[in-house]
C-alpha cells in the first residue's frame, strides 16, 4: 500500500473507501510509519553520538572559539551573556539533531507516531469540511482513511538512521498533499479542481490562522507599549 501510494496509484484509496473502518485502517497505517521512522531516528542519533565528540566537550570548544575570536569592542559582560545563552540553549540545539540525548531519545518512539497522528487528524478533518462544502459524498471516516495515505512519504525518514542524513520536510509535505489529493479525488468522486481545493484548504486555513494570531499579537504588543 505504501509503494502504490507513493506513485499515486488509486488502489490504496479505493481500498480505504471500501474498508469497514477506514479511519482505523488509516490510524494503523500512520502508527506503523511513525514507529518505523522513530526507530530509524533513534538509531541515527546513537550512531551520530558515537561518531562525534562528547556534547559537553563540543560546547566548551565552541565557547573557547567565541572567546578567542570575539571583537575587541565586545565587553566581558556581553561575552558572559552570550556564553550563558549558549549553555542554556545547548541541550535544545543538540536535541534537534538527536545528538547526545541519552535515554531521552527513546521518547521519539512515542512522540513521532503521535505527532504524525495529530497532523493527520487536523489535516483530514479540515479536508473533509471543505470536501463536504464542495458537495463531496464520502463519509468522514473515508476521508480520514484516504488522507492517511498522505503520510506515506514519511517512510523516507528511515534514511535518518544514517548519521548526517536528513529528509526535506517540504518534500514530504508536498508529496503527501499530492497523495491526499488523489485520495480525495477517488473518495468524493471529485474532478481535479475540487480535489485540489480540498487538499490545499488546510494549508491556507493554517496560514490564515497564523496571520490572525500574529496580527492580534502585534496589536496587543502595541497597545501594551502605548499604555506604558
Order of alpha helices (4+ residues) and beta strands (2+ residues): alpha-alpha-alpha-alpha-alpha-alpha-alpha-alpha-alpha
